[in-house]
Amino acid sequence: MSDQWLTIRRELHKIPEIGFKEFKTQQYLLNYIHSLPQEHITVETWRTGIFVFVEGTVGNKTIAYRTDIDGLPIEENTELEYASEHDGYMHACGHDFHMTIALGALTDIVIKRPKDHALFLFQPAEEGPGGAEPMLQSEPMKTYSPDAIFALHIDPKLPVGTVSSKPGLLFANTSELFIDFRGKGGHAAYPHETKDMIMAASTFNIQLQQIVSRMRDPLKPAVVTLGKMQAGTVQNIIAEHARVEGTIRTIHPDSMQLIKDGIERILSGIETRFDCETSVDYGANYYMVHNDEGLVGQFKKSLEGTSIHYVDAPEAMTGEDFGYFLKEIPGFMFWLGVDSPYGLHHSKLNPNEDAISVGIEAVTGTIRSV
């Protein structure tokens, strides 16, 4: 693999930025893109994202490739020489890999133009608040109107040299969940004069589990999890405020609204029982990643004669806002093996950089053959 891609990946790794604040990242990408031959490309910015259109030699259709560019609010703990320079932020989901692969594929496509047009999307805010849906509705997207679109995501569990996908559902529908409970605090010795929000939030959490176990069709898988709870100040004061944060994940799109309706019915009962107020915010909502069967087949065919190994992927409750693109445009997403002992969103994630050249080969091969 070229040292150029290692350098780019490591420089990008140093400057993770969260959604719609990827200013340094955007400038870094633009500097590289503008260093390429410009005769057959058009570059447009959209918020902190970028569109790069490469004119094909024939141009009967347009094939789009999307990469995400944002980082996560995670303190890095890798001890790498090129660790994040932004305290409290890290490319813990591999978007530095994704961007490097996109630049490598773009370089190849610009120098050896394919017969069809290619559109590279450098999308902000995948991790939140969600950049795919507004980017899909943007004027440049409407202008270029791609016929097909695809993307990749690193997979720490797969070995380098392996890619994985499947026709149909790959990733679930997802929604964030933030709920506040507001009551009346007071001294622990006088509980009858208070409205205890630790009790309210705890009761809610117990009842929440019944939505999936008793209110949903067991043949329609769903996950509802609370991962964070905050309440109280000291041990002898009853809490007047509590906050819970969690996630909802469903295989079927209609299940998402049914679960939200169930949550709100439970909250209505909590308000009556504990004489309190509640508010709910569903945060970022991502549509399922549903792969086009024909394009997955063409992707597999494009790997024939290469050293890249393809394996079928299982469905996952993972969320990815790339699903919004697939809701409107035929396409697919695939996993790229990076062989890391630490998983996605882990503070020690350190993907094997040998996977970068594999990703570039897979992307360029797909653009030329789909």
KEKE-3310 file (N, C-alpha, C; in steps of 0.2 Angstrom, whole numbers, plus 5000, padded with zeros to 4 digits):
npx = (5004:5002:5012:5007:4993:4993:4998:4988:4977:4982:4984:4971:4965:4970:4962:4948:4931:4914:4897:4892:4902:4913:4925:4939:4942:4934:4941:4954:4951:4946:4958:4966:4958:4957:4970:4971:4970:4959:4951:4940:4931:4919:4918:4908:4903:4893:4886:4896:4900:4905:4903:4909:4910:4913:4916:4911:4918:4908:4896:4882:4875:4875:4885:4885:4896:4897:4905:4907:4911:4913:4918:4918:4912:4922:4935:4951:4961:4972:4985:4993:5005:5000:4988:4972:4971:4962:4955:4944:4938:4937:4941:4933:4925:4930:4929:4940:4947:4937:4936:4949:4949:4940:4946:4957:4950:4944:4955:4960:4949:4948:4960:4960:4947:4931:4918:4905:4898:4904:4900:4906:4902:4905:4900:4894:4891:4886:4886:4878:4869:4863:4866:4863:4850:4846:4856:4853:4842:4847:4852:4863:4862:4850:4853:4863:4858:4860:4860:4863:4869:4882:4891:4903:4908:4919:4923:4928:4928:4930:4943:4957:4956:4944:4927:4910:4892:4875:4860:4844:4838:4851:4855:4847:4831:4833:4832:4836:4834:4828:4823:4815:4811:4802:4799:4796:4808:4816:4819:4826:4821:4807:4798:4785:4782:4787:4790:4797:4809:4818:4812:4801:4808:4814:4803:4798:4808:4807:4794:4796:4803:4793:4787:4794:4794:4780:4771:4774:4775:4782:4788:4793:4807:4814:4823:4824:4833:4839:4853:4859:4857:4853:4852:4847:4857:4864:4865:4855:4844:4829:4827:4822:4823:4826:4834:4834:4843:4843:4841:4832:4828:4823:4818:4807:4800:4787:4786:4794:4786:4776:4782:4786:4774:4770:4779:4775:4763:4766:4773:4763:4755:4765:4766:4753:4754:4765:4763:4769:4779:4784:4795:4799:4811:4816:4828:4840:4835:4836:4834:4832:4845:4843:4848:4850:4846:4850:4861:4870:4873:4880:4891:4897:4901:4910:4921:4927:4941:4950:4960:4951:4941:4924:4911:4895:4884:4877:4860:4860:4857:4863:4864:4863:4864:4865:4855:4844:4848:4847:4833:4828:4836:4842:4854:4868:4876:4892:4902:4919:4933:4944:4951:4952:4956:4947:4931:4919:4917:4924:4937:4949:4950:4959:4961:4967:4979:4982:4970:4965:4970:4963:4950:4950:4952:4941:4930:4934:4933:4919:4913:4917:4911:4897)
npy = (4994:5011:5024:5036:5035:5030:5041:5050:5044:5044:5058:5063:5056:5062:5074:5073:5078:5083:5080:5091:5100:5099:5106:5108:5095:5095:5105:5099:5088:5095:5102:5091:5086:5096:5095:5086:5081:5093:5093:5085:5085:5091:5101:5103:5111:5107:5113:5106:5096:5088:5087:5078:5077:5066:5066:5053:5043:5039:5040:5036:5033:5037:5033:5033:5036:5035:5042:5044:5057:5062:5062:5055:5059:5054:5050:5047:5032:5025:5027:5030:5037:5045:5049:5057:5074:5082:5085:5074:5069:5057:5047:5035:5026:5023:5032:5039:5030:5027:5039:5040:5029:5033:5045:5038:5030:5040:5046:5036:5035:5047:5048:5037:5037:5030:5022:5027:5041:5046:5049:5056:5057:5066:5065:5074:5072:5059:5051:5059:5074:5068:5067:5062:5062:5076:5079:5071:5078:5090:5103:5100:5086:5083:5088:5080:5067:5052:5036:5024:5020:5017:5011:5009:5001:4999:4984:4978:4964:4956:4948:4956:4959:4953:4956:4959:4957:4958:4954:4963:4967:4974:4983:4989:4999:5014:5023:5037:5040:5050:5055:5065:5067:5076:5081:5084:5089:5085:5083:5067:5062:5066:5060:5060:5072:5075:5072:5058:5057:5047:5035:5036:5036:5023:5015:5017:5011:4998:4995:4998:4987:4978:4982:4976:4963:4960:4968:4968:4960:4944:4939:4950:4957:4968:4980:4988:4999:5006:5015:5024:5033:5047:5055:5065:5072:5072:5059:5060:5067:5068:5065:5078:5078:5067:5059:5049:5039:5031:5019:5014:5000:4992:4980:4980:4994:4999:4995:5004:5016:5011:5006:5018:5024:5016:5019:5032:5030:5023:5033:5042:5036:5035:5049:5051:5042:5046:5059:5069:5077:5073:5073:5069:5065:5060:5061:5058:5049:5035:5027:5010:5000:4994:4983:4983:4969:4965:4974:4970:4957:4961:4968:4957:4950:4959:4957:4945:4937:4945:4947:4948:4942:4937:4936:4931:4942:4943:4949:4965:4974:4986:5004:5015:5030:5030:5023:5031:5036:5024:5022:5030:5028:5015:5004:4999:4993:4988:4978:4980:4971:4974:4969:4971:4970:4978:4985:4994:5011:5010:5016:5012:5007:5002:5000:4988:4995:4989:4986:4997:4998:4987:4991:5002:4996:4988:4998:5005:4995:4992:5004:5004:4993:4991)
npz = (5000:4996:5004:5004:5007:5020:5027:5024:5031:5044:5047:5045:5056:5067:5068:5073:5071:5077:5071:5058:5061:5055:5051:5049:5044:5032:5025:5024:5016:5004:5001:4996:4986:4977:4973:4963:4945:4937:4925:4922:4933:4945:4959:4973:4988:5002:5016:5029:5021:5005:4988:4974:4957:4944:4928:4916:4903:4894:4900:4903:4914:4932:4945:4962:4977:4994:5008:5026:5037:5050:5067:5084:5101:5110:5121:5116:5118:5113:5113:5102:5090:5082:5088:5092:5091:5096:5111:5119:5108:5095:5081:5082:5075:5063:5053:5048:5041:5031:5024:5019:5010:5001:4996:4990:4980:4973:4967:4959:4950:4944:4937:4929:4920:4921:4911:4915:4924:4940:4956:4971:4988:5002:5017:5031:5048:5051:5063:5071:5071:5061:5044:5032:5027:5025:5016:5005:5001:4996:4984:4976:4976:4970:4957:4952:4953:4956:4948:4955:4972:4984:4999:5012:5027:5040:5048:5063:5067:5056:5046:5038:5020:5018:5013:5017:5014:5010:5001:5003:5020:5030:5040:5055:5058:5068:5083:5094:5111:5124:5139:5151:5168:5180:5196:5213:5224:5240:5258:5263:5275:5275:5265:5261:5257:5245:5227:5221:5209:5205:5209:5200:5187:5188:5189:5177:5169:5172:5167:5154:5148:5145:5133:5122:5126:5129:5121:5108:5092:5092:5081:5075:5077:5089:5099:5114:5124:5139:5142:5150:5165:5175:5190:5205:5219:5232:5245:5254:5250:5241:5224:5212:5199:5185:5172:5158:5146:5130:5117:5103:5092:5077:5066:5057:5049:5053:5066:5074:5076:5083:5095:5100:5103:5113:5123:5126:5131:5143:5149:5151:5161:5171:5174:5180:5191:5199:5200:5192:5179:5163:5148:5132:5120:5104:5097:5085:5071:5062:5046:5040:5033:5018:5006:4988:4979:4966:4964:4974:4970:4958:4964:4971:4959:4954:4962:4958:4952:4960:4975:4985:4998:4999:5010:5016:5025:5041:5047:5056:5071:5070:5067:5054:5045:5031:5026:5023:5010:5003:5004:4994:4983:4972:4979:4990:5005:5012:5023:5028:5032:5045:5056:5071:5088:5096:5097:5087:5091:5102:5114:5111:5098:5084:5069:5057:5045:5033:5027:5020:5007:5002:5003:4994:4982:4981:4980:4969:4959:4960:4956:4942:4937:4941)
capx = (5000:5006:5013:5002:4986:4994:4999:4982:4973:4984:4982:4964:4964:4972:4957:4941:4926:4908:4893:4891:4907:4919:4928:4946:4941:4932:4947:4959:4948:4946:4965:4968:4954:4960:4977:4970:4968:4952:4948:4934:4928:4916:4918:4904:4903:4887:4887:4903:4901:4907:4901:4914:4907:4918:4913:4913:4919:4902:4891:4875:4872:4879:4886:4887:4899:4896:4909:4905:4917:4913:4921:4914:4914:4925:4942:4955:4965:4976:4993:4996:5009:4995:4982:4968:4974:4956:4953:4937:4935:4941:4938:4932:4920:4933:4928:4946:4948:4932:4938:4955:4947:4936:4951:4961:4946:4943:4961:4960:4943:4950:4966:4958:4940:4926:4913:4900:4899:4905:4898:4908:4898:4908:4894:4895:4885:4883:4885:4872:4862:4861:4868:4861:4843:4847:4861:4849:4837:4851:4851:4868:4860:4845:4856:4867:4853:4863:4856:4864:4874:4884:4895:4906:4909:4924:4921:4934:4928:4932:4950:4959:4955:4937:4921:4904:4886:4869:4854:4839:4840:4857:4855:4840:4829:4836:4830:4839:4828:4830:4817:4816:4806:4802:4794:4798:4814:4815:4824:4825:4817:4801:4797:4778:4782:4791:4789:4803:4810:4822:4807:4797:4812:4815:4797:4797:4813:4804:4789:4799:4805:4787:4785:4796:4792:4773:4767:4777:4774:4789:4791:4796:4812:4815:4827:4823:4838:4842:4860:4861:4852:4856:4847:4849:4863:4867:4862:4849:4840:4825:4828:4817:4824:4829:4835:4836:4845:4843:4840:4826:4831:4818:4819:4802:4799:4781:4787:4797:4781:4772:4786:4786:4767:4770:4783:4771:4757:4769:4775:4757:4754:4770:4764:4748:4755:4769:4761:4775:4779:4789:4796:4803:4815:4819:4834:4842:4831:4839:4831:4835:4849:4840:4852:4847:4848:4854:4868:4874:4876:4885:4897:4901:4904:4916:4927:4930:4948:4954:4961:4947:4936:4917:4906:4888:4883:4870:4857:4862:4853:4867:4861:4867:4859:4865:4848:4840:4849:4844:4826:4826:4841:4845:4861:4870:4882:4896:4907:4926:4937:4950:4954:4954:4953:4943:4925:4917:4915:4929:4942:4956:4949:4965:4960:4973:4979:4982:4963:4964:4971:4958:4944:4951:4951:4934:4926:4935:4930:4912:4911:4918:4907:4890)
capy = (5000:5017:5027:5042:5033:5029:5048:5054:5042:5047:5065:5063:5053:5067:5079:5071:5083:5080:5082:5098:5105:5096:5112:5106:5089:5098:5109:5094:5085:5100:5103:5085:5085:5101:5094:5081:5085:5096:5094:5082:5085:5097:5100:5108:5110:5108:5113:5104:5090:5089:5083:5078:5073:5064:5065:5047:5044:5039:5044:5034:5034:5040:5029:5037:5032:5039:5041:5048:5061:5065:5058:5054:5063:5049:5052:5042:5029:5021:5029:5030:5043:5050:5050:5063:5081:5086:5082:5072:5067:5052:5043:5028:5022:5021:5037:5041:5025:5028:5045:5039:5025:5037:5049:5034:5028:5046:5047:5031:5036:5054:5047:5032:5038:5025:5024:5030:5046:5044:5055:5055:5061:5066:5066:5075:5071:5052:5049:5063:5073:5064:5071:5059:5064:5083:5079:5068:5083:5096:5104:5096:5079:5083:5090:5074:5062:5046:5030:5019:5022:5012:5014:5003:5002:4995:4979:4975:4957:4952:4949:4960:4955:4951:4960:4956:4960:4953:4957:4964:4970:4973:4986:4991:5006:5016:5030:5039:5040:5054:5056:5069:5066:5082:5081:5089:5086:5087:5079:5060:5061:5068:5057:5061:5079:5075:5067:5055:5055:5041:5030:5037:5033:5016:5011:5017:5007:4991:4994:4998:4981:4974:4984:4971:4956:4958:4972:4967:4953:4941:4938:4957:4959:4975:4981:4995:4999:5012:5014:5030:5036:5052:5058:5066:5076:5068:5053:5061:5072:5065:5069:5081:5077:5061:5058:5042:5040:5025:5018:5009:4997:4988:4977:4982:5001:5001:4994:5010:5020:5007:5006:5025:5025:5012:5023:5038:5027:5022:5039:5045:5032:5037:5055:5050:5038:5050:5066:5072:5079:5070:5075:5064:5067:5054:5063:5056:5043:5032:5022:5004:4999:4988:4982:4980:4962:4965:4977:4966:4952:4964:4969:4951:4948:4963:4954:4939:4938:4948:4943:4950:4937:4939:4932:4933:4945:4943:4956:4967:4979:4992:5009:5019:5035:5028:5020:5036:5036:5018:5023:5034:5026:5008:5003:4994:4994:4982:4978:4979:4968:4978:4964:4974:4967:4982:4986:5001:5016:5009:5021:5009:5005:5003:4995:4987:4999:4986:4986:5003:4996:4982:4996:5006:4991:4986:5003:5007:4990:4992:5010:5002:4987:4991)
capz = (5000:4996:5010:5004:5010:5027:5029:5024:5036:5051:5047:5047:5062:5072:5068:5073:5073:5077:5066:5055:5064:5052:5047:5048:5040:5026:5022:5022:5010:4999:4998:4992:4980:4972:4970:4957:4939:4937:4919:4921:4939:4948:4966:4977:4995:5005:5023:5030:5016:4999:4982:4969:4951:4939:4921:4913:4896:4890:4904:4902:4921:4937:4951:4968:4982:5000:5014:5031:5038:5057:5073:5090:5107:5114:5123:5113:5123:5109:5114:5095:5089:5078:5091:5091:5094:5099:5117:5120:5102:5092:5075:5085:5071:5057:5047:5045:5036:5026:5020:5015:5005:4996:4992:4985:4975:4969:4963:4953:4945:4940:4933:4924:4920:4919:4906:4918:4928:4947:4961:4978:4993:5008:5021:5038:5054:5051:5070:5074:5072:5054:5038:5025:5025:5022:5010:5000:4999:4994:4977:4972:4975:4965:4951:4950:4953:4954:4947:4961:4977:4988:5004:5016:5034:5043:5053:5067:5068:5050:5044:5032:5014:5018:5013:5018:5013:5009:4999:5008:5026:5033:5047:5057:5060:5075:5086:5100:5116:5129:5143:5158:5173:5184:5201:5218:5229:5247:5263:5263:5281:5273:5258:5259:5255:5239:5222:5219:5202:5205:5209:5193:5182:5189:5187:5169:5166:5172:5162:5147:5145:5143:5127:5117:5128:5129:5117:5101:5089:5093:5074:5072:5082:5091:5105:5118:5129:5142:5143:5154:5170:5179:5195:5212:5220:5237:5247:5259:5246:5236:5218:5209:5192:5183:5165:5155:5139:5127:5110:5100:5086:5075:5060:5053:5050:5057:5073:5077:5079:5088:5101:5103:5105:5119:5128:5128:5135:5149:5152:5154:5167:5176:5177:5185:5197:5203:5200:5189:5172:5159:5142:5128:5114:5101:5094:5078:5069:5056:5042:5039:5027:5014:5000:4982:4977:4960:4965:4978:4965:4954:4968:4971:4953:4953:4966:4955:4950:4964:4981:4990:4999:5000:5014:5017:5032:5045:5049:5062:5074:5070:5064:5049:5041:5024:5025:5019:5003:5000:5003:4988:4977:4973:4981:4995:5009:5013:5028:5026:5037:5048:5061:5077:5095:5100:5092:5085:5096:5108:5114:5109:5091:5080:5063:5053:5040:5027:5024:5016:5000:5000:5002:4988:4976:4981:4978:4962:4955:4960:4951:4935:4935:4942)
cpx = (5004:5006:5009:4996:4987:4995:4992:4977:4975:4983:4975:4962:4965:4966:4950:4936:4919:4903:4891:4896:4914:4923:4935:4946:4939:4938:4952:4957:4948:4953:4967:4964:4956:4967:4977:4969:4960:4948:4941:4930:4925:4916:4913:4904:4895:4887:4895:4904:4904:4904:4907:4911:4912:4915:4916:4915:4913:4896:4884:4871:4877:4879:4889:4891:4899:4901:4907:4912:4918:4916:4916:4916:4916:4933:4946:4960:4969:4983:4996:5000:5005:4988:4978:4971:4968:4954:4946:4934:4940:4937:4937:4927:4923:4932:4934:4948:4943:4934:4944:4954:4944:4941:4955:4957:4945:4949:4961:4955:4945:4955:4964:4950:4936:4922:4907:4902:4900:4904:4901:4905:4902:4903:4896:4889:4882:4881:4880:4874:4859:4862:4865:4855:4843:4851:4857:4844:4840:4850:4857:4865:4855:4847:4859:4863:4856:4858:4857:4869:4876:4889:4898:4907:4914:4921:4927:4934:4930:4939:4951:4959:4948:4932:4915:4898:4881:4864:4849:4842:4847:4858:4848:4838:4831:4833:4834:4833:4831:4823:4819:4810:4807:4797:4796:4803:4812:4820:4821:4820:4809:4798:4790:4777:4785:4788:4795:4804:4814:4817:4803:4801:4813:4809:4796:4802:4810:4799:4791:4800:4799:4785:4787:4794:4784:4769:4769:4776:4781:4792:4794:4801:4813:4820:4826:4828:4839:4849:4863:4856:4856:4850:4850:4856:4867:4863:4856:4844:4836:4826:4822:4817:4828:4829:4837:4838:4845:4843:4835:4829:4825:4820:4813:4800:4793:4782:4790:4791:4777:4775:4786:4779:4767:4774:4779:4765:4760:4770:4768:4754:4759:4768:4758:4750:4760:4768:4767:4774:4785:4789:4800:4805:4818:4825:4835:4838:4834:4835:4835:4839:4847:4844:4848:4850:4853:4861:4872:4877:4881:4892:4901:4904:4910:4922:4930:4937:4952:4956:4957:4942:4929:4914:4900:4887:4877:4867:4860:4858:4857:4863:4866:4863:4860:4858:4844:4841:4846:4836:4824:4830:4843:4852:4862:4875:4886:4901:4914:4930:4943:4953:4957:4952:4948:4937:4924:4915:4919:4935:4949:4955:4956:4964:4967:4973:4980:4975:4962:4965:4965:4951:4944:4949:4944:4929:4927:4932:4923:4910:4912:4914:4900:4886)
cpy = (5006:5021:5034:5041:5032:5036:5051:5051:5044:5054:5066:5061:5058:5073:5077:5077:5080:5083:5089:5103:5102:5101:5110:5100:5091:5101:5104:5091:5089:5101:5097:5085:5090:5100:5089:5085:5087:5096:5091:5081:5091:5096:5106:5106:5111:5107:5111:5098:5093:5084:5083:5074:5072:5062:5058:5048:5043:5042:5042:5034:5036:5035:5033:5033:5037:5037:5046:5051:5063:5060:5058:5058:5057:5051:5046:5039:5024:5021:5029:5037:5048:5050:5056:5069:5085:5082:5080:5070:5062:5049:5036:5024:5021:5026:5039:5036:5026:5034:5044:5034:5029:5042:5044:5031:5034:5047:5043:5033:5042:5052:5042:5032:5032:5027:5028:5036:5043:5050:5053:5060:5060:5069:5068:5072:5064:5050:5053:5070:5069:5069:5068:5061:5071:5083:5076:5073:5089:5097:5101:5089:5078:5084:5084:5068:5055:5040:5024:5022:5017:5015:5008:5006:4997:4990:4976:4968:4953:4953:4953:4956:4952:4956:4956:4960:4955:4957:4958:4968:4969:4976:4988:4998:5008:5022:5031:5040:5044:5056:5060:5068:5072:5081:5086:5085:5088:5082:5072:5058:5062:5066:5059:5068:5080:5071:5065:5053:5049:5035:5030:5034:5026:5012:5011:5012:5000:4990:4994:4992:4977:4976:4978:4964:4954:4962:4971:4960:4950:4939:4945:4959:4966:4975:4988:4994:5005:5011:5019:5032:5041:5055:5060:5070:5073:5063:5054:5066:5068:5069:5072:5080:5071:5061:5052:5043:5033:5025:5013:5007:4992:4985:4979:4990:5003:4999:5000:5014:5017:5007:5013:5027:5022:5016:5029:5036:5026:5028:5043:5042:5034:5044:5055:5047:5042:5057:5071:5074:5075:5073:5070:5067:5061:5055:5061:5049:5041:5027:5016:5004:4993:4988:4980:4974:4962:4968:4974:4960:4955:4966:4962:4949:4952:4961:4948:4941:4942:4944:4944:4944:4939:4934:4935:4936:4944:4949:4958:4973:4986:4997:5013:5024:5034:5026:5025:5037:5030:5018:5026:5031:5019:5008:4998:4996:4988:4983:4977:4977:4972:4974:4968:4971:4971:4984:4993:5005:5015:5014:5018:5006:5007:4998:4994:4991:4996:4985:4992:5001:4991:4986:4999:5002:4989:4991:5005:5001:4990:4998:5008:4997:4987:4994)
cpz = (5000:5003:5010:5008:5018:5030:5030:5030:5043:5052:5049:5054:5068:5073:5068:5075:5073:5072:5064:5058:5061:5048:5045:5043:5033:5022:5020:5016:5004:4996:4994:4986:4975:4969:4964:4951:4939:4931:4918:4928:4941:4955:4969:4984:4997:5013:5025:5025:5010:4993:4977:4963:4946:4933:4918:4906:4891:4894:4903:4909:4926:4943:4957:4973:4988:5005:5019:5034:5046:5062:5078:5096:5112:5115:5121:5118:5119:5110:5107:5094:5085:5081:5090:5095:5097:5105:5117:5114:5099:5086:5077:5081:5064:5051:5044:5039:5030:5021:5016:5009:4999:4992:4987:4979:4970:4964:4957:4948:4941:4935:4927:4924:4918:4914:4909:4922:4935:4951:4968:4982:4999:5013:5028:5042:5053:5058:5073:5072:5065:5048:5032:5023:5022:5016:5004:4997:4996:4987:4973:4970:4970:4958:4948:4949:4951:4953:4952:4966:4981:4993:5008:5023:5037:5048:5057:5068:5062:5049:5038:5026:5013:5018:5014:5017:5012:5006:5004:5014:5029:5040:5049:5057:5067:5076:5092:5105:5122:5133:5150:5162:5178:5190:5207:5223:5236:5252:5263:5269:5280:5266:5256:5256:5248:5233:5219:5212:5200:5204:5202:5188:5182:5187:5180:5166:5166:5167:5155:5144:5143:5136:5122:5119:5128:5124:5110:5099:5089:5086:5071:5077:5083:5098:5108:5124:5132:5144:5148:5159:5174:5184:5202:5213:5226:5240:5251:5256:5241:5230:5215:5201:5190:5175:5163:5148:5136:5120:5108:5093:5084:5068:5055:5054:5054:5064:5077:5080:5084:5095:5104:5106:5112:5125:5130:5132:5142:5153:5155:5160:5173:5179:5182:5191:5202:5203:5198:5182:5169:5152:5138:5122:5110:5097:5087:5077:5062:5052:5041:5033:5024:5007:4994:4980:4971:4960:4969:4974:4961:4958:4969:4965:4952:4957:4963:4951:4954:4970:4987:4991:5002:5005:5015:5024:5035:5046:5055:5065:5074:5066:5060:5045:5034:5022:5021:5012:5000:5000:4997:4982:4978:4975:4987:4999:5011:5019:5025:5032:5039:5054:5067:5083:5098:5094:5091:5091:5103:5108:5112:5102:5087:5074:5060:5046:5033:5023:5020:5009:4997:4999:4996:4982:4976:4978:4971:4957:4954:4955:4944:4933:4936:4936)
residu = (MET:SER:ASP:GLN:TRP:LEU:THR:ILE:ARG:ARG:GLU:LEU:HIS:LYS:ILE:PRO:GLU:ILE:GLY:PHE:LYS:GLU:PHE:LYS:THR:GLN:GLN:TYR:LEU:LEU:ASN:TYR:ILE:HIS:SER:LEU:PRO:GLN:GLU:HIS:ILE:THR:VAL:GLU:THR:TRP:ARG:THR:GLY:ILE:PHE:VAL:PHE:VAL:GLU:GLY:THR:VAL:GLY:ASN:LYS:THR:ILE:ALA:TYR:ARG:THR:ASP:ILE:ASP:GLY:LEU:PRO:ILE:GLU:GLU:ASN:THR:GLU:LEU:GLU:TYR:ALA:SER:GLU:HIS:ASP:GLY:TYR:MET:HIS:ALA:CYS:GLY:HIS:ASP:PHE:HIS:MET:THR:ILE:ALA:LEU:GLY:ALA:LEU:THR:ASP:ILE:VAL:ILE:LYS:ARG:PRO:LYS:ASP:HIS:ALA:LEU:PHE:LEU:PHE:GLN:PRO:ALA:GLU:GLU:GLY:PRO:GLY:GLY:ALA:GLU:PRO:MET:LEU:GLN:SER:GLU:PRO:MET:LYS:THR:TYR:SER:PRO:ASP:ALA:ILE:PHE:ALA:LEU:HIS:ILE:ASP:PRO:LYS:LEU:PRO:VAL:GLY:THR:VAL:SER:SER:LYS:PRO:GLY:LEU:LEU:PHE:ALA:ASN:THR:SER:GLU:LEU:PHE:ILE:ASP:PHE:ARG:GLY:LYS:GLY:GLY:HIS:ALA:ALA:TYR:PRO:HIS:GLU:THR:LYS:ASP:MET:ILE:MET:ALA:ALA:SER:THR:PHE:ASN:ILE:GLN:LEU:GLN:GLN:ILE:VAL:SER:ARG:MET:ARG:ASP:PRO:LEU:LYS:PRO:ALA:VAL:VAL:THR:LEU:GLY:LYS:MET:GLN:ALA:GLY:THR:VAL:GLN:ASN:ILE:ILE:ALA:GLU:HIS:ALA:ARG:VAL:GLU:GLY:THR:ILE:ARG:THR:ILE:HIS:PRO:ASP:SER:MET:GLN:LEU:ILE:LYS:ASP:GLY:ILE:GLU:ARG:ILE:LEU:SER:GLY:ILE:GLU:THR:ARG:PHE:ASP:CYS:GLU:THR:SER:VAL:ASP:TYR:GLY:ALA:ASN:TYR:TYR:MET:VAL:HIS:ASN:ASP:GLU:GLY:LEU:VAL:GLY:GLN:PHE:LYS:LYS:SER:LEU:GLU:GLY:THR:SER:ILE:HIS:TYR:VAL:ASP:ALA:PRO:GLU:ALA:MET:THR:GLY:GLU:ASP:PHE:GLY:TYR:PHE:LEU:LYS:GLU:ILE:PRO:GLY:PHE:MET:PHE:TRP:LEU:GLY:VAL:ASP:SER:PRO:TYR:GLY:LEU:HIS:HIS:SER:LYS:LEU:ASN:PRO:ASN:GLU:ASP:ALA:ILE:SER:VAL:GLY:ILE:GLU:ALA:VAL:THR:GLY:THR:ILE:ARG:SER:VAL)
# end
